Amino acid sequence: MLGKYKKYYPIIEKKRNIFEKLIEKIKISKTLEKKLYYAEIALKFAVKQPTGYYTSSFLENFYLEYAKTLKFSNNNQEYKKNTFLHVLTSGYNSGGHTRVIERWIENAPISQEHSVVVLKPVNELSILEKNIKEKNGNYILFEKNIDLATRALKLRELALNYEYIILHTHMDDPTAVVAFGIEKFERPVIFYNHSAHLFWIGKSIADIVLDVVKDNEITQKQRNIKNSFFVGIPAFITKKNIISKEEARKKTKIPNNKKIILSTASNLKYSPIGNDNFYNLVKDLLDENTYCYVIGPSLKEKLWKKYYKKSKGHIIPLGTIGFNNGYLDYVASADLCIDSFPLNSGTALMDAISSNIPSLSMKCAMYMLDYLKNTHGFCLNKNDFENRAKNILNDKNYAKNLLMEEQKSLFEMQSVNAWNKRIEEMLKIVPKKHSIKDLSNENDYKEINDLCVLNHFCNTDNMKINFLSKFIFLFKYLIYKLSKNIQKEIKYYILVQKFW
């Protein structure tokens, strides 16, 4: 079905054609080394460049076949009951994957033992490490520069010590598919669907897929996954450590007589698509005493300099602020928190509502989390958004009633008790023995829609290239092809296909 971004669909169609050519390259390559290189590039491309595909049966089967070639005899050693191994590709202090694991482990019953393995360590994760120790688990870091086969075998061996395996892997990371892509591995594998809106690999080895929204169409239709279960996202819901607005504004140096709108997300989620942009969304809410602070984007960026000037200094990008380094002070300083646009986030508003700040999100092609979708905080159009925002800023009773509605919904959907109850229910139905899904007869969904366009614009790799650069890409591709430098050849093959 054609959407409002239909004029951009040909861009996605071109990307889809490149992805399909990469799949063909894997099929016709003579050596395993070259097949693995092309498969790695195809995965990264499909995640970063929306193609209409949300999964690839061919790539899943390719890695399953590769898994069978890795010999490992110790498949069914004894394990301790009620133990969980969370598998993380890389952890980031501002990343959603890390927050979910932190809160999952923090909220878990004391009777459970939770450990985390990081396959490709990047940052120190002090809060996560602390939570793991409190649940008597282990924090395990693999070496950074080991090959796929070695990493997969290490993960397979480690996982045998645990009753449940929970995947929080990056969308383009095939390590878990290779590690658990054999029938002899019997521990149940639980896949937490962090990025339902993007392509990912792992469907073939997931004994159950945990969704963050109910009845997710992408899971059920685009991915054709039948074994999904709604758990949502473990929320930051606590009354302790919430400071008053007056105290927060002393810390943030925001005058008490100003009305403050706050939005927070990665810079990419604010990438404009035609007239759908953050400035157009908020401009009519700003006046002499009303300002909009934005955490994530920086004034160094051209787009935000433009917004700052057009708003006469009333849209103020603050850059990145750490969760434990002042972020919650800005949240507590706000009169209203609003979601990113044109690509919403949803998760940031959980922190705002938990901190007693009424919140709004504007409908877009991306799904909305159920806790907000079921309230008046979810706006179906710009008129709804503007009217409700003005009411929140100017009518204390309206703001109070909306906040009560949002907190009630958030508590019912995402409180610690609600989360733990769903996890308990999930553990009752997850298969006791791991199995591999046969995808040989699967027809992958590949239709283009507005969400593909959103993902395209909210992506760092979609840069503009001048004519000279195109010729440089073509020249380098031919040179590396002749010299048989596989990695460089594939890199420039992608660039030539993309920009010519």
Order of alpha helices (4+ residues) and beta strands (2+ residues): alpha-alpha-alpha-beta-alpha-beta-alpha-beta-alpha-beta-alpha-beta-beta-beta-alpha-beta-alpha-beta-alpha-beta-alpha-beta-alpha-beta-alpha-beta-alpha-alpha-alpha-alpha-alpha-alpha
